[in-house]
C-alpha cells in the first residue's frame, strides 16, 4: 500500500486501540495519517499515546470515505454495524471483534500462519481471538512438524482482555485488600484480585463459554484443519496483560523434542524459552510488550502416545490483538 | 483412640502446622493434649492459634515417647530423620511431606478414598500432596461412576503451598508494585505478584517437575489404578491459599452429565457448585477455609470420546494438607 495510505482506529481510546496506535508508530507503518475514532462520548478529546497525539472523532459511516484501512476494536456491535459500511466505501476493515470471524466470506488471519488468506477479502478481514492467536504461536510450528490431531488447552488469561476498566478493577481490588477496604467487583461478577474465575465471555447451553469454543472453531479455520479436536477451559487470572496457556497436544507422527524445539525457535511468531535448570520458562511478566510469544516447558506428554505438553505466554494486547491487526494491515 | 490420646504437631509454627492445630480444636479431636514442636529456633516461643495456645518445644527423638500420634509438617528432611524415630517409639507418624508417600510399606491415605489403608500402617502413614488430594476430590467420584482411564490436569496453585514466607512475599510484592517500589523475589525465582510461574517443586531430567509426577504416582497409589495415565502441568498463581485445577478426564464407560453431577454431590469430600447461568462456579476465594472442595464447569469433553472437563477449587492448607492429616488421625 502506498505511503499516503490513510488508516483509522475505531475504538482508539480502548486498551487495544491505544496499542494499535503505539505499534503503528513504532513499526513505522507507511501511512500519511493515523486517525482516532471512538463513540460520541469521547469525540473531541485529545488522545495521547507516547509521542503521538490526535483528536478523537466520532465514528460515523462517512468517516470511511477518507480512509483506506480501518482497524476495528470497539466491540462486536460496532463492528457489525460499521465494518460493512467501511467495506462499502472501499476502506478495508480489519476487525478485532468476533462478529465476522466464522463468516465464510471473511478471511480469519494470523499473518504467521495464513497470510495468503488476506488476498481473498471482500472488504472485511477478521483478527482472531486473543487466546487462539497466542495458542497457535506455540502449536502451529509443531503442527507443521508432526501434524496436529487434538489438543487440550487450559488458559490463564490476563484482565487486559476485558479492557482498561478491568485492569483498573484488578488494581483497585488489590489495593483495597491491603487497606482493609472491601473489594468492589463490577467488570467481573466476583473479585479477581488474588482469585481466579473459570469464566471468560458468556456461557452457552452445553456449559462451555464462547471463549472456549473460539479456540476450537477459529483454530480449525486458521490452520485449515476442519477435523481438529480441541477441548478448552478458559480462566481469568489476576495478571495485568499477558495471557498464558497450558497445552497438551497430540500429533499424527511420533514426536521428537529436538525437532519440536527447533520448530518453535525458527517460527517467526514465537521463541523458545525453555531452560528449566536455569529457571527459564515463559511468564506473563516476561512476555509483556514482547512481539513474540514465549514457549517453554516442552516435554513428552505422559498421557498421549504422540504428544507434547507445553506452556506459552504472550502479550494479549499485542499478539493477542493489536499486533496481529497491524501485521494484517502491513500485508495490505 | 481413647480420649487421653496425646498428639504432637511437628512443624507447628508453619502455615500447615497452625491449620492442623486449628482443625484439631475446631473438630474437637478427642485428645488430652495438643503439643507444638518445631526447630530449636522457635523453641520456647508461645504459639497462639485462635483460642489455643502452647509453648513450642524442640523436636527431638525423645518427644515421641510421650505422644500417641505425631503429625509431621516440617519438610521432607525432618520427616525422613524423625518419623522412623516416632514409629520406633509406638507413636504413629502422619507425614505431610513427600518422604514416604511412594514407600510400598507406607499407606498413602485420602480418607474419602482409601480409609482402610490406614490399618496397614507400620508406624508411618503418608498424607498426599496438596494438588493430588484436591484433584481426586473431583475425579474419584467420577471414577466410581465411569472408570477413570486417563487425565490431563493443569493446576492453578496458591502460594500457601510454599508456606508463610511465600504468602508474605505475594503480599509484599503486590504492595510494592503500587507504591512504585521494586518487587523483591526470594521464595520464588521470579516475582509472583500479578504473574504466573509454571514451576512448582524442582525440575527433573525429563522436563517435568516433581509436583507434576506426584499427581501421576500418588493418584495411581491412592486410587489403586496402576495403569492410570496422567499428564500434569503445575503452575503457581498469585492466590493466597486455595488451589484450583482444570481437568480433562477420560473414562472407560460412556459419561452422563446427570450421573456425573450426582456422583460429585454425593461424595463426602466434594460439593457440586455448577450453575454457570448464575455465575456460580468454584473460585479459590470461595473455597478458602472450606472443608469440601468445590467442583463445577462440568461438561462433556470436546476432544475425548468418554470424557468430562471440570474445574475444582479446594483449600490447599485444609483438604490439601492439614484437614487430610487430621482426618487420618481421626480414623486412628
Interface residues (C-beta under 8 A of the other chain):
Chain A: X150 X151 X152 X154 X156 X170 X171 X174 X175 X178 X189 X190 X191 X194 X195 X196 X197 X198 X199 X203 X206 X207 X208 X209 X216 X229 X230 X231 X232 X233 X235 X237 X238 X239 X240 X244 X246 X248 X276 X277 X279 X281 X282 X283 X284 X285 X286 X296 X297 X298 X299 X300 X301 X302 X303 X304 X307 X309 X311 X313
Chain B: X150 X151 X152 X154 X156 X170 X171 X174 X175 X178 X189 X190 X191 X194 X195 X196 X197 X198 X199 X203 X206 X207 X208 X209 X216 X229 X230 X231 X232 X233 X235 X237 X238 X239 X240 X244 X246 X248 X276 X277 X279 X281 X282 X283 X284 X285 X286 X296 X297 X298 X299 X300 X301 X302 X303 X304 X307 X309 X311 X313
